[in-house]
């Protein structure tokens, strides 16, 4: 039986776009959170506004930092 858990994790990473140091605190919650759990979050850089996709362990270890890819199509101007 998995118990619903909640924890706060502080992550330090370099922005993918400008390489500035960024610190963010995230709150994780859910069933099955443990030492082997990987999580992901999108974090905008306060310096350059690049959206960074972080993969991290619940102990605060950052596994990867990648640019967040937006799959929404950009609006096209109307011909009217």
DRENMIFI-643491 format. One record per residue (C-alpha): residue in one letter; residue number from 0; x, y, z. Coordinates in nm, 4 decimals. Example, Ala and Ser with C-alpha at 12.3 -4.5 7.8 and 13.67 -1.06 7.14 Angstrom:
2
{type->A; seq->0; xx->1.2300; yy->-0.4500; zz->0.7800}
{type->S; seq->1; xx->1.3670; yy->-0.1060; zz->0.7140}
END
This chain:
80
{type->X; seq->0; xx->0.0000; yy->0.0000; zz->0.0000}
{type->X; seq->1; xx->0.1395; yy->0.3383; zz->-0.1036}
{type->X; seq->2; xx->0.0872; yy->0.6331; zz->0.1294}
{type->X; seq->3; xx->0.0342; yy->0.9852; zz->-0.0046}
{type->X; seq->4; xx->0.3528; yy->1.1800; zz->0.0722}
{type->X; seq->5; xx->0.4488; yy->1.5444; zz->0.0451}
{type->X; seq->6; xx->0.7905; yy->1.7070; zz->0.0523}
{type->X; seq->7; xx->0.9673; yy->2.0292; zz->-0.0474}
{type->X; seq->8; xx->1.2858; yy->2.0087; zz->-0.2527}
{type->X; seq->9; xx->1.5280; yy->2.2922; zz->-0.3309}
{type->X; seq->10; xx->1.6994; yy->2.2575; zz->-0.6682}
{type->X; seq->11; xx->2.0059; yy->2.4472; zz->-0.7936}
{type->X; seq->12; xx->2.0837; yy->2.4362; zz->-1.1653}
{type->X; seq->13; xx->2.2332; yy->2.6349; zz->-1.4540}
{type->X; seq->14; xx->1.9844; yy->2.7698; zz->-1.7073}
{type->X; seq->15; xx->1.9984; yy->2.5890; zz->-2.0406}
{type->X; seq->16; xx->1.9704; yy->2.9179; zz->-2.2294}
{type->X; seq->17; xx->2.2016; yy->3.1637; zz->-2.0499}
{type->X; seq->18; xx->2.3870; yy->2.9394; zz->-1.7993}
{type->X; seq->19; xx->2.2901; yy->3.1648; zz->-1.5062}
{type->X; seq->20; xx->2.2588; yy->2.9896; zz->-1.1689}
{type->X; seq->21; xx->1.8927; yy->2.9373; zz->-1.0722}
{type->X; seq->22; xx->1.7520; yy->2.8134; zz->-0.7408}
{type->X; seq->23; xx->1.3933; yy->2.6952; zz->-0.7126}
{type->X; seq->24; xx->1.1931; yy->2.5227; zz->-0.4389}
{type->X; seq->25; xx->0.9275; yy->2.2769; zz->-0.5532}
{type->X; seq->26; xx->0.6648; yy->2.0898; zz->-0.3576}
{type->X; seq->27; xx->0.6204; yy->1.7252; zz->-0.4521}
{type->X; seq->28; xx->0.3262; yy->1.5138; zz->-0.3491}
{type->X; seq->29; xx->0.1766; yy->1.1860; zz->-0.4513}
{type->X; seq->30; xx->0.1654; yy->0.8154; zz->-0.3908}
{type->X; seq->31; xx->0.4894; yy->0.6241; zz->-0.4153}
{type->X; seq->32; xx->0.7312; yy->0.9130; zz->-0.3616}
{type->X; seq->33; xx->1.0533; yy->0.7647; zz->-0.2322}
{type->X; seq->34; xx->1.4303; yy->0.7678; zz->-0.2687}
{type->X; seq->35; xx->1.4160; yy->0.6042; zz->-0.6153}
{type->X; seq->36; xx->1.1523; yy->0.8428; zz->-0.7517}
{type->X; seq->37; xx->1.2279; yy->1.0726; zz->-1.0454}
{type->X; seq->38; xx->1.0215; yy->1.3853; zz->-1.1022}
{type->X; seq->39; xx->1.0148; yy->1.6638; zz->-1.3603}
{type->X; seq->40; xx->0.9161; yy->2.0288; zz->-1.3573}
{type->X; seq->41; xx->0.9289; yy->2.3216; zz->-1.6010}
{type->X; seq->42; xx->1.1038; yy->2.6290; zz->-1.4562}
{type->X; seq->43; xx->1.1372; yy->2.9667; zz->-1.6341}
{type->X; seq->44; xx->1.4733; yy->3.1402; zz->-1.5957}
{type->X; seq->45; xx->1.4390; yy->3.4780; zz->-1.4209}
{type->X; seq->46; xx->1.7262; yy->3.6176; zz->-1.6329}
{type->X; seq->47; xx->1.6423; yy->3.5139; zz->-1.9908}
{type->X; seq->48; xx->1.2901; yy->3.3581; zz->-1.9634}
{type->X; seq->49; xx->1.4027; yy->3.0265; zz->-2.1159}
{type->X; seq->50; xx->1.1766; yy->2.7472; zz->-1.9884}
{type->X; seq->51; xx->1.3981; yy->2.4739; zz->-1.8440}
{type->X; seq->52; xx->1.2695; yy->2.1181; zz->-1.8056}
{type->X; seq->53; xx->1.4342; yy->1.9711; zz->-1.4949}
{type->X; seq->54; xx->1.4437; yy->1.6008; zz->-1.4144}
{type->X; seq->55; xx->1.5368; yy->1.5431; zz->-1.0514}
{type->X; seq->56; xx->1.5399; yy->1.2955; zz->-0.7669}
{type->X; seq->57; xx->1.3298; yy->1.3638; zz->-0.4589}
{type->X; seq->58; xx->1.6495; yy->1.4093; zz->-0.2547}
{type->X; seq->59; xx->1.7294; yy->1.7250; zz->-0.4590}
{type->X; seq->60; xx->1.9765; yy->1.5789; zz->-0.7102}
{type->X; seq->61; xx->1.9212; yy->1.7337; zz->-1.0539}
{type->X; seq->62; xx->1.9532; yy->1.4645; zz->-1.3226}
{type->X; seq->63; xx->1.9089; yy->1.6785; zz->-1.6352}
{type->X; seq->64; xx->1.8288; yy->2.0295; zz->-1.7568}
{type->X; seq->65; xx->1.6837; yy->2.0627; zz->-2.1070}
{type->X; seq->66; xx->1.4881; yy->2.3261; zz->-2.2948}
{type->X; seq->67; xx->1.1134; yy->2.2796; zz->-2.2704}
{type->X; seq->68; xx->0.9665; yy->2.2145; zz->-2.6155}
{type->X; seq->69; xx->0.6286; yy->2.3738; zz->-2.6766}
{type->X; seq->70; xx->0.4086; yy->2.1528; zz->-2.8935}
{type->X; seq->71; xx->0.1299; yy->2.4066; zz->-2.9345}
{type->X; seq->72; xx->0.1133; yy->2.5498; zz->-3.2856}
{type->X; seq->73; xx->0.1819; yy->2.9199; zz->-3.3188}
{type->X; seq->74; xx->-0.1202; yy->3.1220; zz->-3.4306}
{type->X; seq->75; xx->-0.1186; yy->3.2281; zz->-3.7933}
{type->X; seq->76; xx->-0.2460; yy->3.5672; zz->-3.9085}
{type->X; seq->77; xx->-0.5859; yy->3.5745; zz->-4.0705}
{type->X; seq->78; xx->-0.6125; yy->3.6554; zz->-4.4422}
{type->X; seq->79; xx->-0.9184; yy->3.8739; zz->-4.3727}
END
